[in-house]
Amino acid sequence: MASENKSCKTEDVLEIVSKDSEVELCVEDSSSDDEDLIQVDKENSSDSGYEILLPQSDDDDYEPLSPSSPAQPSEPYHSQATQSTSAPTVPQLPESSNNDDYEQPLQSPAKRKAKLKPARSKARKSGPPEQEEMWHNKKEEDRNPEPFKFMPSRVPGPTFNKTASWSPLSLFQLFFSVPVVQTIIQNTNANAARRKAAGVKFQWTDLTVKDFYVFLAIIVFTGLVSVHHRADYWKREWPYNFHFPQEYMSRNRFEAIVWSLHLSNLKDDEENQKKRNTPQYDRLFKIKLLYDQIVNACKANFQPYENICIDERMVASKARISVKQYMKAKPTKRGYKLFVLADSASGYTWNFSVYTGKSESSISHGLSYSAVLDLLPFSLLGRGYTLYLDHFYTSPALLQYLHKNCFGCCGTIKKTQSDFPRTEKNDFPKRAERGDMRWVRKDEVLFVKSIETREITMCSTVHRAFSGKTVQRRVKEARVWSAKQIPVPDAVLDYNKNIHGVDLSDALIGYYSVQQKTKKWYKTFFLSLRGHCHCEQFYFAQGDMQEPGSGAGNSEKVLGAPCCGNAVFCCRLSTSSTIAHTHLHAALLRQRCYTIQEVLQEVPGCWHPKVYCTIFSYSRSDSDELSHGTHLV
């Protein structure tokens, strides 16, 4: 019926309602003013200012009531009809509503929801507006943070007696101690006996202290002189007719030591394996003896200077073990990851730890946060140090924690960090010039951005934003390259100066790297830790580990104590070694030590002025005491 008559009169609506409910309705004039809701004749209305409010509908078929149609008296809340495509119905109001105050016609539920949504969204935004932070440019002055007084727990520098005469072996034994050597010899002999009992056929005699030090000397030699195969070191024909190591140890003896080398006690290994897949299991148990000895020796024999840094170090390995990591940004992409704390001036490794996976501390605070705190024993270091980090470690929460412990910190930071300023007010223009910068300070933490070849973001608690310093850069203007002074934040200058301590240590360890493959992961760590000991020995053998800026040592001589007995001398080329260059190494094997000038005169045109030298001295005596060590110039 509704489809036939697009407009319904009041009589029709009442007739439909009465038929549906089968209830008789009495249409009479009401004495109340509510009848005006359906009264369309304004002329006969007693209220001249009253207007009918018609509902707004999106239905094109809706037609309002004509003013000429007669008004029929009815019940006030049964006279208002809703328009729809179906049969019209009379809306019912809640009983609690006040009929006399009702003036607005009823609406559909969808429209009521649409009107409520903006009201709810406004309610969320209600409240006092927060003070918006903004970026400041380099012309705006920043306050200078109050520096901490540098108060180390010990005098910075080497802590051992520097006035005593130290032989190369005694310096090496500061890190590779005699008790550790004796324990390794005992465990290696026990492992060889077990292999013999298991049916492995090889010739074996018990390892002695003398054999072990000669074994270490051969390992260092193999890292300096590169050949195609390890067996070539014992060849007698040219160009492999080396004086060393043929005269000190046979090839079969060397290979037997490599096969049987073991660092930990066999029974303790078995007990640790029973704890596998439990929290008590120690993944580094096989190297724990040597690892703990070297870490403790690094802390005991040296006190860092004011500036220190933390970075990663990779020990190359392709072994199938859960400890192995992959870092695509590193030169050594696959291997074991070490977190290293080094002195920024000398590159001395003061503390390091091997990453073995997630722990409770790394889960609660994050790996970067816990790795830094694990390397910083505040009681051993003191206070007033300045730590430099890269973006992997830097976070505002870490900087604030270090500041509470009287440690300054500076490092690059990612813009995706949770506490990094998100404001765009007074940010860089779309095409910012080189040298432009912006900064924001939150309490003690300074956030600074600068434009170089790309945008650099820094975070610091020890620097002011900009003090007028500049750096010289080559800039191309009008197709012409010229030198130009570019403004740079103070944090960037100090960061570039002090962040490369670990890189320097890695470079020096690389000169002792052994290109030797092994299937045992703990043997890979043994070779790496041995190279680390030689690198630390080099720092002390220089004789110039004084406060930064006080001058360097004499590089015109082979540093360290003079060697006694018959010495084996070898130099490593600054370029890649070839077969001809390898023969030059053998030509330098003499019965005495050489100065750098003598080396350059004997082999003209083949050596870099800054040549790295290694000295092995072996005293021909019946005792097991060796005078053996390594020097770098």
C-alpha positions, 0 to 999 in steps of 0.5 A, spaced: 500 500 500 505 504 501 508 503 494 502 505 491 501 511 495 507 515 496 504 520 500 500 518 506 495 522 510 493 522 517 487 518 516 490 513 512 496 512 518 491 511 523 487 506 519 493 502 518 495 502 525 488 500 527 487 494 522 494 491 524 493 492 532 486 490 531 485 496 537 479 501 536 482 508 536 478 514 538 480 520 534 478 526 538 480 533 539 485 533 544 485 539 549 493 539 550 498 543 545 501 536 543 496 536 537 500 542 534 505 536 532 500 534 527 497 541 526 498 543 519 494 549 519 498 555 521 492 560 521 488 556 525 493 555 530 493 558 537 501 559 537 503 564 531 511 562 532 510 555 532 513 551 526 513 544 524 520 541 524 520 536 518 525 530 518 531 530 513 531 524 509 535 521 503 529 518 500 527 521 494 520 518 494 519 522 501 513 528 500 512 533 506 505 534 508 501 539 504 499 545 508 492 545 505 490 538 508 486 538 514 489 536 520 486 530 524 486 530 532 489 524 535 494 521 540 500 526 540 505 520 539 501 516 535 500 521 529 508 522 527 509 517 521 516 515 519 517 514 512 520 508 509 519 503 503 515 499 507 509 500 511 509 506 515 509 505 523 508 509 529 515 510 533 514 509 540 518 514 545 521 511 552 516 511 558 521 515 562 521 521 556 518 527 558 512 528 552 511 536 554 519 537 552 519 533 546 520 538 540 525 534 535 522 529 531 525 522 531 531 519 527 533 513 524 538 509 529 543 509 523 543 517 523 543 517 531 550 513 530 553 518 525 551 524 530 554 521 536 561 519 532 564 526 532 562 527 539 566 521 541 572 523 537 572 530 540 571 527 547 578 523 546 582 530 544 579 534 550 584 536 556 589 541 556 594 541 550 601 539 551 607 544 550 609 542 543 617 542 542 621 545 536 627 544 533 632 550 534 637 552 529 645 553 529 644 561 531 640 559 537 644 558 543 645 552 547 647 551 554 654 548 556 652 541 560 656 541 566 662 536 565 663 530 570 670 530 574 674 525 571 676 520 577 678 513 575 679 508 580 687 507 578 692 511 574 690 511 567 695 507 563 699 500 564 698 498 571 704 493 571 711 496 573 714 499 567 721 500 569 722 493 570 726 489 564 720 486 560 722 480 555 717 478 550 715 472 553 714 475 560 709 480 556 705 475 553 705 471 560 701 477 562 695 475 558 697 467 557 699 466 564 703 460 566 698 456 570 693 457 564 698 454 559 699 448 564 692 446 565 691 446 557 697 442 556 694 437 561 687 437 558 691 436 551 695 430 553 688 427 556 684 428 550 690 425 546 690 419 550 682 418 549 683 419 542 688 413 542 684 409 546 678 410 541 682 407 536 685 413 532 692 411 530 697 417 530 704 418 534 704 422 540 708 423 546 706 428 552 706 435 550 711 439 554 711 447 556 717 447 551 713 444 545 707 448 547 711 455 546 714 452 539 707 450 537 704 458 539 710 460 535 709 456 529 702 459 529 704 466 529 709 465 523 703 461 519 699 468 520 705 472 517 707 468 511 702 465 507 702 459 503 697 455 499 697 449 504 700 448 511 704 442 509 708 447 505 712 450 511 716 444 512 718 443 504 725 443 503 725 445 496 725 453 493 721 457 495 719 454 501 725 452 504 724 456 510 729 455 516 723 456 521 719 451 523 723 446 520 729 446 525 724 446 531 718 442 530 716 436 525 710 437 521 707 430 524 708 433 531 705 440 529 699 436 526 698 431 532 698 437 537 693 441 533 688 435 533 689 433 540 688 440 543 683 441 548 682 447 553 677 444 558 677 438 563 674 432 559 670 430 565 667 437 566 665 437 559 661 431 560 657 434 566 656 440 562 653 436 556 648 433 561 645 440 563 644 441 555 637 445 554 637 447 561 638 454 564 645 451 567 648 449 561 654 453 559 655 454 551 662 457 552 664 452 557 670 449 553 673 456 552 671 458 559 678 457 562 682 461 557 677 466 556 676 468 563 683 469 564 684 473 558 678 478 560 681 479 567 688 480 565 686 485 560 682 489 566 688 488 571 694 490 566 691 497 564 686 503 566 683 506 560 684 514 559 678 518 559 675 516 552 672 509 551 668 506 546 664 500 545 663 496 538 662 489 535 668 484 533 667 478 529 671 472 529 670 468 522 667 462 522 662 457 518 661 452 523 654 450 524 653 452 531 647 456 535 652 461 537 654 463 530 651 470 527 650 474 521 652 481 520 651 483 513 654 490 514 661 487 517 667 485 513 667 478 516 659 477 515 659 470 519 662 468 525 662 469 533 660 476 535 664 479 541 662 486 544 668 490 545 670 495 550 676 499 548 680 505 549 679 510 544 686 513 544 690 506 544 685 501 541 687 497 547 681 492 549 679 493 556 673 488 556 669 484 551 664 478 552 661 473 547 654 473 545 651 467 546 644 469 545 638 472 548 638 472 556 633 475 561 637 481 562 637 482 554 629 481 554 627 486 559 632 491 557 634 490 550 640 487 547 644 493 546 642 496 553 644 490 557 650 489 552 653 496 554 652 495 562 655 488 562 662 491 559 662 497 564 663 495 571 663 502 574 667 500 581 673 498 576 673 504 572 671 510 576 667 516 574 667 521 569 669 517 563 666 519 556 663 513 552 662 513 545 657 508 541 654 507 534 646 507 533 646 500 535 647 501 542 645 509 543 638 510 546 636 516 551 634 511 556 641 508 556 644 515 556 640 518 562 642 511 566 649 513 564 648 520 566 646 518 573 652 514 574 657 520 572 658 517 565 658 521 559 655 518 553 655 520 545 653 516 539 649 516 533 642 514 534 636 512 529 630 517 528 626 511 529 628 510 536 622 511 541 624 517 545 627 521 539 623 528 537 617 527 533 616 534 532 616 537 525 616 544 527 622 548 524 625 542 521 630 542 515 627 545 509 626 540 503 633 542 500 637 543 506 644 546 505 650 542 507 652 544 514 645 546 516 643 543 523 637 543 528 637 541 535 633 539 541 635 538 548 630 534 553 633 535 560 640 532 560 640 529 553 641 533 546 639 531 540 642 534 534 641 533 526 646 536 521 647 535 514 653 532 510 653 528 504 647 525 508 643 527 514 646 525 521 643 524 527 647 524 534 645 524 541 649 526 547 650 528 554 657 532 554 656 536 548 653 543 547 649 543 540 654 548 536 660 552 538 662 555 531 667 549 529 668 548 522 671 542 518 674 543 511 670 539 505 671 539 498 665 542 495 663 542 487 660 549 486 659 551 478 662 545 476 669 547 480 671 543 486 674 547 492 675 547 499 670 550 503 669 550 511 663 547 513 659 548 520 659 541 524 656 540 531 661 539 537 658 532 538 660 530 531 667 532 531 668 528 538 665 522 535 669 521 529 675 522 533 674 517 539 669 511 536 675 508 532 678 504 538 675 497 536 677 498 529 684 500 531 684 493 535 681 489 529 686 492 524 692 490 529 689 483 530 688 482 523 696 482 522 696 476 526 690 472 523 691 465 522 688 462 515 687 455 518 680 452 518 678 447 523 672 443 525 672 445 532 669 451 534 673 452 541 679 451 537 677 457 532 676 461 539 683 459 541 686 462 535 683 468 536 684 469 543 691 468 542 692 473 536 688 478 541 694 476 547 699 478 541 695 485 540 695 487 547 703 485 548 704 489 542 701 495 546 706 494 552 712 493 547 711 499 544 714 503 550 709 509 548 703 508 552 702 514 555 697 519 555 694 521 549 697 527 545 704 526 549 708 523 543 709 517 540 715 512 541 721 511 537 719 507 530 727 507 528 728 500 532 725 494 533 722 495 540 722 491 546 728 487 550 733 484 545 733 477 543 738 472 546 740 466 542 738 464 535 733 469 533 728 467 527 726 474 524 720 475 519 717 481 516 710 482 513 709 485 507 704 491 507 701 488 500 699 481 498 704 476 499 706 472 493 711 466 492 717 471 490 715 475 496 715 469 501 722 467 499 724 474 501 721 472 508 726 466 508 732 470 506 731 474 512 732 469 517 739 470 520 742 469 527 741 476 530 735 481 530 735 487 525 733 494 525 728 497 520 733 501 516 737 494 515 731 491 513 730 496 508 737 496 505 737 489 504 730 488 500 730 495 497 723 497 493 719 491 496 717 494 503 713 499 506 716 504 511 711 502 516 713 495 516 710 490 521 715 485 524 715 479 528 721 476 532 721 469 535 727 468 539 729 461 542 734 459 547 738 453 545 738 450 552 736 443 555 731 447 559 723 448 558 724 455 559 723 459 552 725 466 550 720 467 545 715 473 543 712 478 538 714 485 536 710 490 532 713 496 529 
